[in-house]
């Protein structure tokens, strides 16, 4: 259907997975632009041992958009399976190994990503933001500089220190396909996800941030549920928004804020790690609309025992968040 609204989601990891999994059941043309600077866990081995770009965020987005029933549904589960045994393979996911093997067979990681999408029968398109082999750098208020995303994500230093500068080195060139879908997008969804390590690596690419500045489509920012020690310690909603606005050169059009209850027991776990719900200090104004909705999942996420990385325990609810985005799309329908 040519009149399907074109929705582009920008981010990486669990946050974008949640958005895509909810939206795929609606009649939209979906595209996901995915960050490519991850360097932790199995991604470090994919980069160091296979010489490939990181695949974990791509894998999650491909799985989010895939069929969930029948044979493909089983394959979907297989792609998310993380080996818990085996010397040298423990901690790796089947999906990452599959994509590495396919890149070797086809001679192209770009083609491997496209063919994986066909295997999983995805409802949409998953687009690496860049094919440049780059690393994320963060400079902190004490002058310390950290290289590689996983060190920024799980800081070896005092996580209360604020990040004063964030950049990619070497500079990354945008994937032309990402620029094309942004140009045609009716709605662009930023987040949720770790601000500095999931969302910003996409926006740090000049061509991407410029495309967002010129975009005709409305921009929605899904505010994170929790702060992140080492990245957004004590950040309010306005602090999050200010960082994004500085990069894209304009404001977003909508901000989705959770007003639902969060799991009290899990909040106590977060408090031990100096993390708390993001405080809403935004006020209604001329240039963006605040959408307050119950978009949080009531459960607590449990990760695989073989997963060495720290994962968010409280997450958005796919169906609730998708419905909130559907309502925004419906309200904008006359402009789409």
BELNORHU-V721826 format. One record per residue. N is the residue number from 0. PHI is phi in whole degrees, -180 to 180 (NA if undefined). OMEGA is omega in radians with two decimals (none if undefined). Layout:
n	phi	omega
N	PHI	OMEGA
N	PHI	OMEGA
This chain:
n	phi	omega
0	NA	-3.08
1	-74	-3.11
2	-93	3.08
3	-66	3.04
4	-58	-3.14
5	-98	-3.09
6	-112	3.11
7	-118	3.09
8	-106	-3.12
9	-119	3.11
10	163	-3.13
11	171	3.06
12	73	-2.99
13	-63	-3.09
14	-59	3.14
15	-68	3.05
16	-54	-3.10
17	-62	-3.13
18	-64	-3.08
19	-64	-3.10
20	-63	3.11
21	-79	-3.06
22	-76	-3.04
23	-65	3.14
24	-86	-3.13
25	-110	-3.04
26	-78	3.13
27	-120	3.01
28	-92	-3.00
29	-100	3.00
30	-136	3.08
31	-121	3.04
32	-98	-2.92
33	-116	3.12
34	-65	-3.04
35	-132	-3.12
36	-119	-3.12
37	-62	-3.09
38	-138	-3.10
39	-107	3.08
40	57	-3.11
41	-68	3.11
42	-64	3.12
43	-63	3.13
44	-72	3.09
45	-62	-3.13
46	-74	-3.02
47	-76	-3.02
48	-92	-3.11
49	-105	-3.13
50	69	-3.10
51	-107	3.00
52	-74	-3.10
53	-62	-3.04
54	-118	-3.02
55	-62	3.14
56	-66	3.08
57	-61	-3.12
58	-59	-3.12
59	-63	3.14
60	-70	3.09
61	-62	3.13
62	-67	3.13
63	-59	-3.08
64	-90	-3.03
65	-81	3.01
66	-62	-3.13
67	-116	-3.10
68	-119	3.05
69	63	-3.09
70	-62	3.13
71	-68	3.09
72	-61	3.09
73	-68	3.11
74	-64	3.10
75	-59	3.11
76	-64	3.14
77	-64	-3.13
78	-65	3.14
79	-93	-3.10
80	-67	3.13
81	-112	-3.12
82	-65	3.12
83	-104	-3.14
84	-129	3.06
85	101	3.13
86	-65	3.14
87	90	-3.10
88	-116	3.13
89	-58	-3.13
90	95	3.11
91	-81	3.04
92	-99	3.10
93	-60	-3.10
94	-60	3.12
95	-64	3.13
96	-68	3.10
97	-60	-3.09
98	-69	3.09
99	-67	3.12
100	-65	-3.12
101	-67	3.09
102	-64	3.12
103	-69	-3.14
104	-66	-3.06
105	-87	3.14
106	76	-3.10
107	-156	3.09
108	-70	3.11
109	-61	3.14
110	-69	3.12
111	-62	3.12
112	-64	3.14
113	-64	-3.12
114	-70	3.07
115	-64	3.08
116	-60	3.11
117	-69	3.13
118	-60	-3.11
119	-87	3.14
120	52	-3.07
121	-72	3.10
122	-97	-3.10
123	144	-3.10
124	-133	3.08
125	-110	-2.98
126	-123	3.01
127	-61	-3.09
128	-66	-3.13
129	-156	3.00
130	-113	3.07
131	-77	3.07
132	-81	-3.02
133	-133	3.09
134	-126	3.13
135	-91	3.10
136	-120	3.08
137	-130	3.06
138	-110	-3.05
139	-108	-3.03
140	-64	3.09
141	-92	3.12
142	92	3.13
143	-68	3.10
144	-120	3.08
145	-113	3.10
146	-108	3.08
147	91	-3.02
148	-60	-3.04
149	-66	3.10
150	-75	3.07
151	-75	-3.11
152	-71	3.13
153	-127	-2.93
154	-66	3.06
155	-85	-3.05
156	-118	3.09
157	-68	-3.05
158	-74	3.09
159	-84	3.14
160	-67	-3.13
161	-85	3.04
162	-81	-3.12
163	-104	3.11
164	-152	-3.14
165	-140	-3.09
166	-159	3.09
167	-104	3.12
168	-143	-0.07
169	-67	3.11
170	-60	-3.08
171	-98	3.07
172	-98	-3.10
173	-67	3.00
174	-68	-3.11
175	-54	3.14
176	-64	3.11
177	-66	3.12
178	-65	-3.14
179	-64	-3.11
180	-70	3.08
181	-67	3.14
182	-64	-3.06
183	-96	-3.00
184	-66	3.00
185	-92	3.12
186	-141	3.14
187	-120	-3.09
188	-107	3.08
189	-101	3.11
190	77	0.00
191	-76	-3.12
192	142	3.14
193	-54	-3.01
194	-58	-3.01
195	-86	-3.06
196	-114	3.09
197	-111	-3.07
198	-87	-3.03
199	-62	3.11
200	-56	3.04
201	-76	-3.05
202	-76	3.13
203	-73	3.07
204	-81	-3.00
205	-51	-3.11
206	-65	3.11
207	-72	-3.14
208	-64	3.09
209	-67	3.11
210	-65	3.10
211	-67	3.13
212	-64	-3.10
213	-95	-3.01
214	-59	3.06
215	-83	-3.13
216	-73	3.09
217	-73	-3.12
218	-110	3.12
219	-113	3.05
220	-109	3.08
221	-90	-3.08
222	-66	3.09
223	-62	3.12
224	-78	-3.02
225	-128	2.99
226	-75	-3.10
227	-131	3.11
228	-62	-3.10
229	94	3.12
230	-126	-3.03
231	-126	3.12
232	-55	3.13
233	64	3.11
234	-71	3.00
235	-91	3.10
236	-61	3.13
237	-66	3.10
238	-62	3.09
239	-59	-3.08
240	-64	-3.11
241	-61	3.13
242	-63	-3.13
243	-67	-3.12
244	-61	3.13
245	-63	-3.11
246	-83	-3.07
247	-93	3.03
248	75	3.06
249	-161	-3.13
250	-87	2.98
251	-78	-3.14
252	-97	3.14
253	-134	3.01
254	-128	3.11
255	-97	3.14
256	-116	3.10
257	-76	3.01
258	-121	3.12
259	-88	-3.12
260	-73	3.06
261	-107	-3.09
262	-64	-3.05
263	-64	-3.14
264	-63	-3.13
265	-69	3.10
266	-62	3.11
267	-68	3.07
268	-66	3.11
269	-59	-3.09
270	-60	3.10
271	-63	-3.13
272	-103	3.06
273	64	3.11
274	-123	-3.05
275	-151	3.10
276	-58	3.14
277	-68	-3.13
278	-75	3.11
279	-86	3.06
280	-119	3.12
281	-84	3.07
282	-128	3.12
283	-60	-3.14
284	-150	-3.06
285	-77	-2.90
286	-113	2.96
287	-146	-3.13
288	-111	3.12
289	-92	3.08
290	-111	3.10
291	-98	-3.09
292	-152	3.06
293	-81	-3.07
294	-121	-3.11
295	-95	3.05
296	-81	-3.09
297	-77	-3.07
298	-81	3.09
299	-120	-3.08
300	-70	3.06
301	-118	-3.09
302	-93	3.08
303	-65	3.12
304	-63	-3.11
305	-87	-3.12
306	-85	-3.06
307	-83	-3.06
308	-87	3.06
309	-75	-3.12
310	-121	3.09
311	-68	-3.12
312	-93	3.11
313	-105	-3.08
314	-134	3.03
315	-69	3.08
316	-94	-3.06
317	-56	-3.07
318	-68	-3.14
319	-64	-3.13
320	-67	3.12
321	-61	-3.14
322	-64	3.09
323	-63	3.10
324	-69	3.09
325	-61	3.12
326	-63	3.10
327	-65	3.12
328	-60	3.14
329	-63	-3.13
330	-69	3.14
331	-96	-2.96
332	-51	-3.11
333	-65	-3.13
334	-100	-3.09
335	-93	none
